[in-house]
Amino acid sequence: MGYYPMGYGFEQILINILYYLGVFIIIATIVCVIYGFIYSLIFGAGV
């Protein structure tokens, strides 16, 4: 967490948006990999 002057409020918001967007993409990727793995286990085993 950095310290920003009041004049850089827009940059602060932009940095936060980019940060949370990056975190969301990472989490979404991990979830997709996990679901893909479970899917292949269930349907790959012929259950």
VENNOR-V947337 format. One record per residue. N is the residue number from 1. RES is the residue in one small letter. PSI is psi in whole degrees, 0 to 359 (none if undefined). OMEGA is omega in whole degrees, 0 to 359 (999 if undefined). BURIAL is # if it has 16 or more other C-alpha atoms within 10 Angstrom, else .. Layout:
n:res:psi:omega:burial
N:RES:PSI:OMEGA:BURIAL
N:RES:PSI:OMEGA:BURIAL
This chain:
n:res:psi:omega:burial
1:m:124:180:.
2:g:169:178:.
3:y:124:182:.
4:y:139:174:.
5:p:161:182:.
6:m:332:182:.
7:g:342:182:.
8:y:31:181:.
9:g:321:181:.
10:f:319:178:.
11:e:322:178:.
12:q:314:180:#
13:i:317:181:.
14:l:317:179:.
15:i:317:179:.
16:n:318:180:.
17:i:314:180:.
18:l:321:180:.
19:y:310:182:.
20:y:328:177:.
21:l:318:178:.
22:g:317:179:.
23:v:318:180:.
24:f:318:180:.
25:i:318:179:.
26:i:313:180:.
27:i:317:180:.
28:a:321:179:.
29:t:316:180:.
30:i:316:180:.
31:v:318:179:.
32:c:319:180:.
33:v:316:181:.
34:i:314:180:.
35:y:323:177:.
36:g:322:179:.
37:f:315:179:.
38:i:318:180:.
39:y:316:181:.
40:s:328:178:.
41:l:313:184:.
42:i:309:185:.
43:f:339:179:.
44:g:333:181:.
45:a:352:178:.
46:g:26:180:.
47:v:none:999:.
